[in-house]
Amino acid sequence: MEAEQAYQSGDYIPLEEYEESLVMRLFLDFLMKTAINQTETLVPYSKTMSAEIDQLLAGVTVE
């Protein structure tokens, strides 16, 4: 029996992949709406932020 699939952009993809894609799109939509509606909360990305993220991700392996 084939795994469940969803139709997206003209192709069938695994349902799990579709659900992950949907959640990511919803999250990014939320971020965009927040950035547009609350521009006072935006700050420029800095070298300090980059260093902090590098430190947090040190030793993390991405699959």
mmCIF file of the N, C-alpha and C atoms, coordinates in Angstrom:
data_MODEL
# 
_entry.id   MODEL 
# 
loop_
_atom_site.group_PDB 
_atom_site.id 
_atom_site.type_symbol 
_atom_site.label_atom_id 
_atom_site.label_alt_id 
_atom_site.label_comp_id 
_atom_site.label_asym_id 
_atom_site.label_entity_id 
_atom_site.label_seq_id 
_atom_site.pdbx_PDB_ins_code 
_atom_site.Cartn_x 
_atom_site.Cartn_y 
_atom_site.Cartn_z 
_atom_site.occupancy 
_atom_site.B_iso_or_equiv 
_atom_site.pdbx_formal_charge 
_atom_site.auth_seq_id 
_atom_site.auth_comp_id 
_atom_site.auth_asym_id 
_atom_site.auth_atom_id 
_atom_site.pdbx_PDB_model_num 
ATOM 1   N N  . MET A 1 1  ? 0.845  -1.185 0.000  1.00 0.00 ? 1  MET A N  1 
ATOM 2   C CA . MET A 1 1  ? 0.000  0.000  0.000  1.00 0.00 ? 1  MET A CA 1 
ATOM 3   C C  . MET A 1 1  ? 0.890  1.248  0.000  1.00 0.00 ? 1  MET A C  1 
ATOM 4   N N  . GLU A 1 2  ? 0.561  2.214  -0.839 1.00 0.00 ? 2  GLU A N  1 
ATOM 5   C CA . GLU A 1 2  ? 1.348  3.441  -0.922 1.00 0.00 ? 2  GLU A CA 1 
ATOM 6   C C  . GLU A 1 2  ? 1.076  4.346  0.281  1.00 0.00 ? 2  GLU A C  1 
ATOM 7   N N  . ALA A 1 3  ? 2.087  5.123  0.638  1.00 0.00 ? 3  ALA A N  1 
ATOM 8   C CA . ALA A 1 3  ? 1.922  6.094  1.720  1.00 0.00 ? 3  ALA A CA 1 
ATOM 9   C C  . ALA A 1 3  ? 0.938  7.161  1.268  1.00 0.00 ? 3  ALA A C  1 
ATOM 10  N N  . GLU A 1 4  ? 0.284  7.790  2.224  1.00 0.00 ? 4  GLU A N  1 
ATOM 11  C CA . GLU A 1 4  ? -0.656 8.862  1.907  1.00 0.00 ? 4  GLU A CA 1 
ATOM 12  C C  . GLU A 1 4  ? 0.083  10.003 1.223  1.00 0.00 ? 4  GLU A C  1 
ATOM 13  N N  . GLN A 1 5  ? -0.592 10.609 0.249  1.00 0.00 ? 5  GLN A N  1 
ATOM 14  C CA . GLN A 1 5  ? 0.014  11.693 -0.503 1.00 0.00 ? 5  GLN A CA 1 
ATOM 15  C C  . GLN A 1 5  ? -0.933 12.876 -0.576 1.00 0.00 ? 5  GLN A C  1 
ATOM 16  N N  . ALA A 1 6  ? -0.362 14.042 -0.839 1.00 0.00 ? 6  ALA A N  1 
ATOM 17  C CA . ALA A 1 6  ? -1.138 15.264 -1.021 1.00 0.00 ? 6  ALA A CA 1 
ATOM 18  C C  . ALA A 1 6  ? -0.733 15.885 -2.350 1.00 0.00 ? 6  ALA A C  1 
ATOM 19  N N  . TYR A 1 7  ? -1.646 16.644 -2.917 1.00 0.00 ? 7  TYR A N  1 
ATOM 20  C CA . TYR A 1 7  ? -1.402 17.289 -4.199 1.00 0.00 ? 7  TYR A CA 1 
ATOM 21  C C  . TYR A 1 7  ? -0.954 18.716 -3.944 1.00 0.00 ? 7  TYR A C  1 
ATOM 22  N N  . GLN A 1 8  ? 0.216  19.083 -4.478 1.00 0.00 ? 8  GLN A N  1 
ATOM 23  C CA . GLN A 1 8  ? 0.751  20.431 -4.271 1.00 0.00 ? 8  GLN A CA 1 
ATOM 24  C C  . GLN A 1 8  ? 1.520  20.848 -5.513 1.00 0.00 ? 8  GLN A C  1 
ATOM 25  N N  . SER A 1 9  ? 1.195  21.990 -6.040 1.00 0.00 ? 9  SER A N  1 
ATOM 26  C CA . SER A 1 9  ? 1.912  22.576 -7.185 1.00 0.00 ? 9  SER A CA 1 
ATOM 27  C C  . SER A 1 9  ? 2.034  21.611 -8.365 1.00 0.00 ? 9  SER A C  1 
ATOM 28  N N  . GLY A 1 10 ? 0.975  20.877 -8.644 1.00 0.00 ? 10 GLY A N  1 
ATOM 29  C CA . GLY A 1 10 ? 0.982  20.013 -9.808 1.00 0.00 ? 10 GLY A CA 1 
ATOM 30  C C  . GLY A 1 10 ? 1.589  18.641 -9.595 1.00 0.00 ? 10 GLY A C  1 
ATOM 31  N N  . ASP A 1 11 ? 2.027  18.330 -8.394 1.00 0.00 ? 11 ASP A N  1 
ATOM 32  C CA . ASP A 1 11 ? 2.637  17.034 -8.108 1.00 0.00 ? 11 ASP A CA 1 
ATOM 33  C C  . ASP A 1 11 ? 2.060  16.447 -6.830 1.00 0.00 ? 11 ASP A C  1 
ATOM 34  N N  . TYR A 1 12 ? 2.142  15.124 -6.742 1.00 0.00 ? 12 TYR A N  1 
ATOM 35  C CA . TYR A 1 12 ? 1.788  14.454 -5.497 1.00 0.00 ? 12 TYR A CA 1 
ATOM 36  C C  . TYR A 1 12 ? 3.057  14.293 -4.671 1.00 0.00 ? 12 TYR A C  1 
ATOM 37  N N  . ILE A 1 13 ? 2.961  14.660 -3.397 1.00 0.00 ? 13 ILE A N  1 
ATOM 38  C CA . ILE A 1 13 ? 4.107  14.537 -2.493 1.00 0.00 ? 13 ILE A CA 1 
ATOM 39  C C  . ILE A 1 13 ? 3.649  13.790 -1.243 1.00 0.00 ? 13 ILE A C  1 
ATOM 40  N N  . PRO A 1 14 ? 4.582  13.212 -0.491 1.00 0.00 ? 14 PRO A N  1 
ATOM 41  C CA . PRO A 1 14 ? 4.201  12.531 0.747  1.00 0.00 ? 14 PRO A CA 1 
ATOM 42  C C  . PRO A 1 14 ? 3.438  13.482 1.679  1.00 0.00 ? 14 PRO A C  1 
ATOM 43  N N  . LEU A 1 15 ? 2.396  12.964 2.314  1.00 0.00 ? 15 LEU A N  1 
ATOM 44  C CA . LEU A 1 15 ? 1.550  13.779 3.174  1.00 0.00 ? 15 LEU A CA 1 
ATOM 45  C C  . LEU A 1 15 ? 2.352  14.472 4.270  1.00 0.00 ? 15 LEU A C  1 
ATOM 46  N N  . GLU A 1 16 ? 3.316  13.771 4.849  1.00 0.00 ? 16 GLU A N  1 
ATOM 47  C CA . GLU A 1 16 ? 4.135  14.367 5.912  1.00 0.00 ? 16 GLU A CA 1 
ATOM 48  C C  . GLU A 1 16 ? 4.904  15.586 5.398  1.00 0.00 ? 16 GLU A C  1 
ATOM 49  N N  . GLU A 1 17 ? 5.454  15.467 4.189  1.00 0.00 ? 17 GLU A N  1 
ATOM 50  C CA . GLU A 1 17 ? 6.184  16.588 3.589  1.00 0.00 ? 17 GLU A CA 1 
ATOM 51  C C  . GLU A 1 17 ? 5.241  17.767 3.334  1.00 0.00 ? 17 GLU A C  1 
ATOM 52  N N  . TYR A 1 18 ? 4.037  17.474 2.867  1.00 0.00 ? 18 TYR A N  1 
ATOM 53  C CA . TYR A 1 18 ? 3.043  18.528 2.626  1.00 0.00 ? 18 TYR A CA 1 
ATOM 54  C C  . TYR A 1 18 ? 2.692  19.246 3.930  1.00 0.00 ? 18 TYR A C  1 
ATOM 55  N N  . GLU A 1 19 ? 2.475  18.477 4.993  1.00 0.00 ? 19 GLU A N  1 
ATOM 56  C CA . GLU A 1 19 ? 2.104  19.067 6.279  1.00 0.00 ? 19 GLU A CA 1 
ATOM 57  C C  . GLU A 1 19 ? 3.229  19.941 6.814  1.00 0.00 ? 19 GLU A C  1 
ATOM 58  N N  . GLU A 1 20 ? 4.480  19.484 6.683  1.00 0.00 ? 20 GLU A N  1 
ATOM 59  C CA . GLU A 1 20 ? 5.618  20.288 7.128  1.00 0.00 ? 20 GLU A CA 1 
ATOM 60  C C  . GLU A 1 20 ? 5.704  21.582 6.322  1.00 0.00 ? 20 GLU A C  1 
ATOM 61  N N  . SER A 1 21 ? 5.463  21.482 5.019  1.00 0.00 ? 21 SER A N  1 
ATOM 62  C CA . SER A 1 21 ? 5.492  22.642 4.142  1.00 0.00 ? 21 SER A CA 1 
ATOM 63  C C  . SER A 1 21 ? 4.389  23.629 4.526  1.00 0.00 ? 21 SER A C  1 
ATOM 64  N N  . LEU A 1 22 ? 3.213  23.120 4.825  1.00 0.00 ? 22 LEU A N  1 
ATOM 65  C CA . LEU A 1 22 ? 2.093  23.967 5.227  1.00 0.00 ? 22 LEU A CA 1 
ATOM 66  C C  . LEU A 1 22 ? 2.399  24.710 6.524  1.00 0.00 ? 22 LEU A C  1 
ATOM 67  N N  . VAL A 1 23 ? 2.933  24.005 7.497  1.00 0.00 ? 23 VAL A N  1 
ATOM 68  C CA . VAL A 1 23 ? 3.280  24.629 8.780  1.00 0.00 ? 23 VAL A CA 1 
ATOM 69  C C  . VAL A 1 23 ? 4.332  25.718 8.573  1.00 0.00 ? 23 VAL A C  1 
ATOM 70  N N  . MET A 1 24 ? 5.320  25.451 7.730  1.00 0.00 ? 24 MET A N  1 
ATOM 71  C CA . MET A 1 24 ? 6.357  26.449 7.456  1.00 0.00 ? 24 MET A CA 1 
ATOM 72  C C  . MET A 1 24 ? 5.746  27.680 6.787  1.00 0.00 ? 24 MET A C  1 
ATOM 73  N N  . ARG A 1 25 ? 4.859  27.472 5.812  1.00 0.00 ? 25 ARG A N  1 
ATOM 74  C CA . ARG A 1 25 ? 4.219  28.610 5.142  1.00 0.00 ? 25 ARG A CA 1 
ATOM 75  C C  . ARG A 1 25 ? 3.404  29.439 6.120  1.00 0.00 ? 25 ARG A C  1 
ATOM 76  N N  . LEU A 1 26 ? 2.662  28.783 7.007  1.00 0.00 ? 26 LEU A N  1 
ATOM 77  C CA . LEU A 1 26 ? 1.871  29.508 8.000  1.00 0.00 ? 26 LEU A CA 1 
ATOM 78  C C  . LEU A 1 26 ? 2.766  30.308 8.942  1.00 0.00 ? 26 LEU A C  1 
ATOM 79  N N  . PHE A 1 27 ? 3.874  29.710 9.353  1.00 0.00 ? 27 PHE A N  1 
ATOM 80  C CA . PHE A 1 27 ? 4.814  30.397 10.234 1.00 0.00 ? 27 PHE A CA 1 
ATOM 81  C C  . PHE A 1 27 ? 5.423  31.615 9.543  1.00 0.00 ? 27 PHE A C  1 
ATOM 82  N N  . LEU A 1 28 ? 5.844  31.449 8.298  1.00 0.00 ? 28 LEU A N  1 
ATOM 83  C CA . LEU A 1 28 ? 6.428  32.569 7.559  1.00 0.00 ? 28 LEU A CA 1 
ATOM 84  C C  . LEU A 1 28 ? 5.396  33.664 7.296  1.00 0.00 ? 28 LEU A C  1 
ATOM 85  N N  . ASP A 1 29 ? 4.146  33.280 7.034  1.00 0.00 ? 29 ASP A N  1 
ATOM 86  C CA . ASP A 1 29 ? 3.080  34.277 6.881  1.00 0.00 ? 29 ASP A CA 1 
ATOM 87  C C  . ASP A 1 29 ? 2.902  35.075 8.164  1.00 0.00 ? 29 ASP A C  1 
ATOM 88  N N  . PHE A 1 30 ? 2.927  34.377 9.304  1.00 0.00 ? 30 PHE A N  1 
ATOM 89  C CA . PHE A 1 30 ? 2.814  35.048 10.597 1.00 0.00 ? 30 PHE A CA 1 
ATOM 90  C C  . PHE A 1 30 ? 3.956  36.043 10.791 1.00 0.00 ? 30 PHE A C  1 
ATOM 91  N N  . LEU A 1 31 ? 5.186  35.617 10.467 1.00 0.00 ? 31 LEU A N  1 
ATOM 92  C CA . LEU A 1 31 ? 6.337  36.517 10.612 1.00 0.00 ? 31 LEU A CA 1 
ATOM 93  C C  . LEU A 1 31 ? 6.198  37.751 9.726  1.00 0.00 ? 31 LEU A C  1 
ATOM 94  N N  . MET A 1 32 ? 5.759  37.556 8.481  1.00 0.00 ? 32 MET A N  1 
ATOM 95  C CA . MET A 1 32 ? 5.595  38.687 7.566  1.00 0.00 ? 32 MET A CA 1 
ATOM 96  C C  . MET A 1 32 ? 4.530  39.656 8.065  1.00 0.00 ? 32 MET A C  1 
ATOM 97  N N  . LYS A 1 33 ? 3.402  39.135 8.523  1.00 0.00 ? 33 LYS A N  1 
ATOM 98  C CA . LYS A 1 33 ? 2.340  40.003 9.033  1.00 0.00 ? 33 LYS A CA 1 
ATOM 99  C C  . LYS A 1 33 ? 2.825  40.792 10.241 1.00 0.00 ? 33 LYS A C  1 
ATOM 100 N N  . THR A 1 34 ? 3.568  40.136 11.114 1.00 0.00 ? 34 THR A N  1 
ATOM 101 C CA . THR A 1 34 ? 4.104  40.816 12.294 1.00 0.00 ? 34 THR A CA 1 
ATOM 102 C C  . THR A 1 34 ? 5.086  41.903 11.875 1.00 0.00 ? 34 THR A C  1 
ATOM 103 N N  . ALA A 1 35 ? 5.965  41.605 10.937 1.00 0.00 ? 35 ALA A N  1 
ATOM 104 C CA . ALA A 1 35 ? 6.947  42.586 10.477 1.00 0.00 ? 35 ALA A CA 1 
ATOM 105 C C  . ALA A 1 35 ? 6.262  43.790 9.832  1.00 0.00 ? 35 ALA A C  1 
ATOM 106 N N  . ILE A 1 36 ? 5.213  43.546 9.075  1.00 0.00 ? 36 ILE A N  1 
ATOM 107 C CA . ILE A 1 36 ? 4.497  44.633 8.404  1.00 0.00 ? 36 ILE A CA 1 
ATOM 108 C C  . ILE A 1 36 ? 3.695  45.474 9.396  1.00 0.00 ? 36 ILE A C  1 
ATOM 109 N N  . ASN A 1 37 ? 3.039  44.815 10.339 1.00 0.00 ? 37 ASN A N  1 
ATOM 110 C CA . ASN A 1 37 ? 2.144  45.515 11.265 1.00 0.00 ? 37 ASN A CA 1 
ATOM 111 C C  . ASN A 1 37 ? 2.841  46.067 12.503 1.00 0.00 ? 37 ASN A C  1 
ATOM 112 N N  . GLN A 1 38 ? 4.052  45.597 12.788 1.00 0.00 ? 38 GLN A N  1 
ATOM 113 C CA . GLN A 1 38 ? 4.778  46.048 13.981 1.00 0.00 ? 38 GLN A CA 1 
ATOM 114 C C  . GLN A 1 38 ? 6.214  46.394 13.602 1.00 0.00 ? 38 GLN A C  1 
ATOM 115 N N  . THR A 1 39 ? 6.354  47.319 12.687 1.00 0.00 ? 39 THR A N  1 
ATOM 116 C CA . THR A 1 39 ? 7.682  47.663 12.179 1.00 0.00 ? 39 THR A CA 1 
ATOM 117 C C  . THR A 1 39 ? 8.616  48.171 13.276 1.00 0.00 ? 39 THR A C  1 
ATOM 118 N N  . GLU A 1 40 ? 8.059  48.694 14.354 1.00 0.00 ? 40 GLU A N  1 
ATOM 119 C CA . GLU A 1 40 ? 8.899  49.190 15.440 1.00 0.00 ? 40 GLU A CA 1 
ATOM 120 C C  . GLU A 1 40 ? 9.654  48.080 16.169 1.00 0.00 ? 40 GLU A C  1 
ATOM 121 N N  . THR A 1 41 ? 9.257  46.834 15.956 1.00 0.00 ? 41 THR A N  1 
ATOM 122 C CA . THR A 1 41 ? 9.938  45.712 16.619 1.00 0.00 ? 41 THR A CA 1 
ATOM 123 C C  . THR A 1 41 ? 11.123 45.189 15.810 1.00 0.00 ? 41 THR A C  1 
ATOM 124 N N  . LEU A 1 42 ? 11.269 45.656 14.562 1.00 0.00 ? 42 LEU A N  1 
ATOM 125 C CA . LEU A 1 42 ? 12.358 45.185 13.713 1.00 0.00 ? 42 LEU A CA 1 
ATOM 126 C C  . LEU A 1 42 ? 13.681 45.833 14.105 1.00 0.00 ? 42 LEU A C  1 
ATOM 127 N N  . VAL A 1 43 ? 14.726 45.024 14.097 1.00 0.00 ? 43 VAL A N  1 
ATOM 128 C CA . VAL A 1 43 ? 16.072 45.534 14.368 1.00 0.00 ? 43 VAL A CA 1 
ATOM 129 C C  . VAL A 1 43 ? 17.015 44.970 13.310 1.00 0.00 ? 43 VAL A C  1 
ATOM 130 N N  . PRO A 1 44 ? 18.046 45.707 12.937 1.00 0.00 ? 44 PRO A N  1 
ATOM 131 C CA . PRO A 1 44 ? 19.002 45.181 11.955 1.00 0.00 ? 44 PRO A CA 1 
ATOM 132 C C  . PRO A 1 44 ? 19.744 43.956 12.496 1.00 0.00 ? 44 PRO A C  1 
ATOM 133 N N  . TYR A 1 45 ? 19.986 43.011 11.616 1.00 0.00 ? 45 TYR A N  1 
ATOM 134 C CA . TYR A 1 45 ? 20.754 41.826 11.985 1.00 0.00 ? 45 TYR A CA 1 
ATOM 135 C C  . TYR A 1 45 ? 22.208 42.250 12.183 1.00 0.00 ? 45 TYR A C  1 
ATOM 136 N N  . SER A 1 46 ? 22.769 41.886 13.323 1.00 0.00 ? 46 SER A N  1 
ATOM 137 C CA . SER A 1 46 ? 24.104 42.377 13.667 1.00 0.00 ? 46 SER A CA 1 
ATOM 138 C C  . SER A 1 46 ? 25.129 41.234 13.737 1.00 0.00 ? 46 SER A C  1 
ATOM 139 N N  . LYS A 1 47 ? 26.389 41.632 13.800 1.00 0.00 ? 47 LYS A N  1 
ATOM 140 C CA . LYS A 1 47 ? 27.469 40.659 13.981 1.00 0.00 ? 47 LYS A CA 1 
ATOM 141 C C  . LYS A 1 47 ? 27.338 39.959 15.322 1.00 0.00 ? 47 LYS A C  1 
ATOM 142 N N  . THR A 1 48 ? 26.842 40.682 16.328 1.00 0.00 ? 48 THR A N  1 
ATOM 143 C CA . THR A 1 48 ? 26.632 40.086 17.650 1.00 0.00 ? 48 THR A CA 1 
ATOM 144 C C  . THR A 1 48 ? 25.585 38.981 17.576 1.00 0.00 ? 48 THR A C  1 
ATOM 145 N N  . MET A 1 49 ? 24.487 39.243 16.875 1.00 0.00 ? 49 MET A N  1 
ATOM 146 C CA . MET A 1 49 ? 23.448 38.223 16.700 1.00 0.00 ? 49 MET A CA 1 
ATOM 147 C C  . MET A 1 49 ? 24.020 37.000 15.981 1.00 0.00 ? 49 MET A C  1 
ATOM 148 N N  . SER A 1 50 ? 24.799 37.252 14.951 1.00 0.00 ? 50 SER A N  1 
ATOM 149 C CA . SER A 1 50 ? 25.397 36.167 14.184 1.00 0.00 ? 50 SER A CA 1 
ATOM 150 C C  . SER A 1 50 ? 26.311 35.320 15.075 1.00 0.00 ? 50 SER A C  1 
ATOM 151 N N  . ALA A 1 51 ? 27.112 35.966 15.888 1.00 0.00 ? 51 ALA A N  1 
ATOM 152 C CA . ALA A 1 51 ? 28.017 35.246 16.793 1.00 0.00 ? 51 ALA A CA 1 
ATOM 153 C C  . ALA A 1 51 ? 27.230 34.418 17.803 1.00 0.00 ? 51 ALA A C  1 
ATOM 154 N N  . GLU A 1 52 ? 26.135 34.969 18.318 1.00 0.00 ? 52 GLU A N  1 
ATOM 155 C CA . GLU A 1 52 ? 25.305 34.241 19.276 1.00 0.00 ? 52 GLU A CA 1 
ATOM 156 C C  . GLU A 1 52 ? 24.707 32.994 18.632 1.00 0.00 ? 52 GLU A C  1 
ATOM 157 N N  . ILE A 1 53 ? 24.236 33.129 17.409 1.00 0.00 ? 53 ILE A N  1 
ATOM 158 C CA . ILE A 1 53 ? 23.658 31.986 16.706 1.00 0.00 ? 53 ILE A CA 1 
ATOM 159 C C  . ILE A 1 53 ? 24.727 30.950 16.413 1.00 0.00 ? 53 ILE A C  1 
ATOM 160 N N  . ASP A 1 54 ? 25.909 31.395 15.985 1.00 0.00 ? 54 ASP A N  1 
ATOM 161 C CA . ASP A 1 54 ? 27.017 30.463 15.743 1.00 0.00 ? 54 ASP A CA 1 
ATOM 162 C C  . ASP A 1 54 ? 27.336 29.667 17.002 1.00 0.00 ? 54 ASP A C  1 
ATOM 163 N N  . GLN A 1 55 ? 27.323 30.346 18.138 1.00 0.00 ? 55 GLN A N  1 
ATOM 164 C CA . GLN A 1 55 ? 27.613 29.680 19.405 1.00 0.00 ? 55 GLN A CA 1 
ATOM 165 C C  . GLN A 1 55 ? 26.520 28.665 19.749 1.00 0.00 ? 55 GLN A C  1 
ATOM 166 N N  . LEU A 1 56 ? 25.262 29.042 19.533 1.00 0.00 ? 56 LEU A N  1 
ATOM 167 C CA . LEU A 1 56 ? 24.163 28.129 19.829 1.00 0.00 ? 56 LEU A CA 1 
ATOM 168 C C  . LEU A 1 56 ? 24.191 26.887 18.938 1.00 0.00 ? 56 LEU A C  1 
ATOM 169 N N  . LEU A 1 57 ? 24.626 27.064 17.690 1.00 0.00 ? 57 LEU A N  1 
ATOM 170 C CA . LEU A 1 57 ? 24.610 25.961 16.734 1.00 0.00 ? 57 LEU A CA 1 
ATOM 171 C C  . LEU A 1 57 ? 25.916 25.172 16.676 1.00 0.00 ? 57 LEU A C  1 
ATOM 172 N N  . ALA A 1 58 ? 26.886 25.579 17.450 1.00 0.00 ? 58 ALA A N  1 
ATOM 173 C CA . ALA A 1 58 ? 28.168 24.867 17.458 1.00 0.00 ? 58 ALA A CA 1 
ATOM 174 C C  . ALA A 1 58 ? 27.952 23.402 17.820 1.00 0.00 ? 58 ALA A C  1 
ATOM 175 N N  . GLY A 1 59 ? 28.450 22.516 16.970 1.00 0.00 ? 59 GLY A N  1 
ATOM 176 C CA . GLY A 1 59 ? 28.329 21.086 17.232 1.00 0.00 ? 59 GLY A CA 1 
ATOM 177 C C  . GLY A 1 59 ? 27.024 20.464 16.766 1.00 0.00 ? 59 GLY A C  1 
ATOM 178 N N  . VAL A 1 60 ? 26.096 21.259 16.247 1.00 0.00 ? 60 VAL A N  1 
ATOM 179 C CA . VAL A 1 60 ? 24.828 20.723 15.773 1.00 0.00 ? 60 VAL A CA 1 
ATOM 180 C C  . VAL A 1 60 ? 25.007 20.225 14.342 1.00 0.00 ? 60 VAL A C  1 
ATOM 181 N N  . THR A 1 61 ? 24.550 19.016 14.090 1.00 0.00 ? 61 THR A N  1 
ATOM 182 C CA . THR A 1 61 ? 24.615 18.433 12.756 1.00 0.00 ? 61 THR A CA 1 
ATOM 183 C C  . THR A 1 61 ? 23.232 18.486 12.129 1.00 0.00 ? 61 THR A C  1 
ATOM 184 N N  . VAL A 1 62 ? 23.172 19.053 10.939 1.00 0.00 ? 62 VAL A N  1 
ATOM 185 C CA . VAL A 1 62 ? 21.897 19.128 10.212 1.00 0.00 ? 62 VAL A CA 1 
ATOM 186 C C  . VAL A 1 62 ? 21.833 17.989 9.222  1.00 0.00 ? 62 VAL A C  1 
ATOM 187 N N  . GLU A 1 63 ? 20.724 17.273 9.233  1.00 0.00 ? 63 GLU A N  1 
ATOM 188 C CA . GLU A 1 63 ? 20.556 16.128 8.319  1.00 0.00 ? 63 GLU A CA 1 
ATOM 189 C C  . GLU A 1 63 ? 19.974 16.575 7.011  1.00 0.00 ? 63 GLU A C  1 
# 
